[in-house]
Amino acid sequence: MDKVSLFNKVDFWLFGTIINYFYPEYYRPKYGYQRYYILFFHYLIPQKLFRLNPKVKWPVHFTSKVIDPQNIKKGILCDPGDNLGNYIQATNGIFFGNNIEMGPGVKIISSNHKATNFRQHCKSKPIKIGNNVWVGSNAVVLPEVEIGDNVIIGAGSIVTKNIPANSIATGNPCKVIKIKEDYLEDFSKIKFNKKIPSKYIDFLH
């Protein structure tokens, strides 16, 4: 890794320690990802002081909404709702893998409302999203969908059916348009902001 500037070291010392304490499920590169003072003022203060998404254990942008975070299970390098205007509704559960990025405006909706009573939700299987997945801006992922590993979902797509691994998919409804090459980032070279739990070691190597 390139030499770390004094500013970045001070930023981590002053704000990173606070971020790590209040966000037990936040696992990102220690340096070079998001400034910790930005996380403090744009994420932590709105979440904890102004009670916007207060129960979420990872950073959520103040313009985004995460519903039923207790029904979300996620890996590392993944913070659902950390971009602008995300809407994550986990009433029926959402399983996120590792290394998932979502563009601004992404909606992931695990439950529809009943047609006979709009105040009630339909029971359905949880949404499952694999490792190394990019969901483009303003895409919508609907209930019961499963997205495999190593997938890109194009911007503005409406995902109504399962998307297989190693594919690029786009459109309304979202369909596979090509096979995707392997994901090649070497995670073992990342110095994380905190110790990674042992259950993620296999993914990193």
Long-range contacts (C-beta under 8 A, 24 or more apart in sequence): 1-31, 1-32, 1-189, 1-191, 4-31, 8-32, 11-35, 11-36, 11-37, 12-36, 12-193, 15-39, 15-40, 16-193, 18-44, 19-44, 19-59, 19-193, 20-193, 20-194, 22-48, 23-57, 23-58, 23-59, 24-57, 25-57, 25-58, 25-74, 26-57, 26-58, 26-59, 26-79, 26-193, 26-194, 27-76, 27-77, 27-192, 27-193, 27-194, 27-196, 27-200, 28-76, 28-77, 28-79, 28-192, 28-193, 29-190, 29-191, 29-192, 29-193, 30-191, 30-192, 30-193, 31-191, 34-59, 43-82, 53-81, 56-81, 58-82, 60-86, 61-85, 61-86, 64-88, 66-90, 67-91, 71-110, 71-126, 72-96, 74-100, 75-99, 75-100, 75-131, 75-200, 75-203, 76-192, 76-196, 76-200, 76-203, 77-187, 80-108, 91-121, 92-121, 92-123, 92-124, 92-125, 92-126, 92-127, 92-143, 93-126, 93-127, 94-126, 94-127, 94-128, 94-129, 95-126, 95-127, 95-128, 95-129, 96-129, 97-129, 97-130, 97-131, 97-132, 97-133, 97-149, 98-131, 98-132, 98-200, 98-203, 99-131, 99-132, 99-133, 99-183, 99-185, 99-187, 100-129, 100-131, 100-132, 100-133, 100-134, 100-135, 101-133, 101-134, 101-135, 102-134, 102-135, 103-134, 103-135, 103-136, 103-137, 103-138, 103-139, 103-155, 104-137, 104-138, 105-137, 105-138, 106-135, 106-136, 106-137, 106-138, 106-139, 106-140, 106-141, 107-139, 107-140, 107-141, 108-135, 108-140, 108-141, 109-140, 109-141, 109-142, 109-143, 110-143, 111-143, 112-142, 112-143, 130-165, 131-203, 132-183, 132-185, 136-170, 139-174, 150-180, 150-182, 150-183, 151-180, 152-180
